[in-house]
Amino acid sequence: MQTMPTDIDRATLVARIDATIRELELLRRQLAVPIKTTHNLTEQLFGALGKGSWDEYDLHLDWARCSAP
């Protein structure tokens, strides 16, 4: 036999529904933001750390470091 929710239970349910709606709205906004994609693997890897700039990068020094015995 199913019982009817009390006023307290209803308030809790409404609060949970409201919280779920807010979370879903946030997820929808995140999906609506275009994802920045790049086809250049170097740009993707360089941006993975989230700091630095291309001016700080020395291609020749980096390759010299990797090729040194």
SULDAWO-V299610 format. One record per helix or strand. SS is the DSSP state (A for helix, B for strand). FROM is the first residue (numbers start at 0). TO is the last residue. If there is no record, write none. Layout:
BEGIN
ss:SS from:FROM to:TO
ss:SS from:FROM to:TO
END
This chain:
BEGIN
ss:A from:6 to:31
ss:A from:40 to:46
ss:A from:53 to:55
ss:A from:58 to:66
END
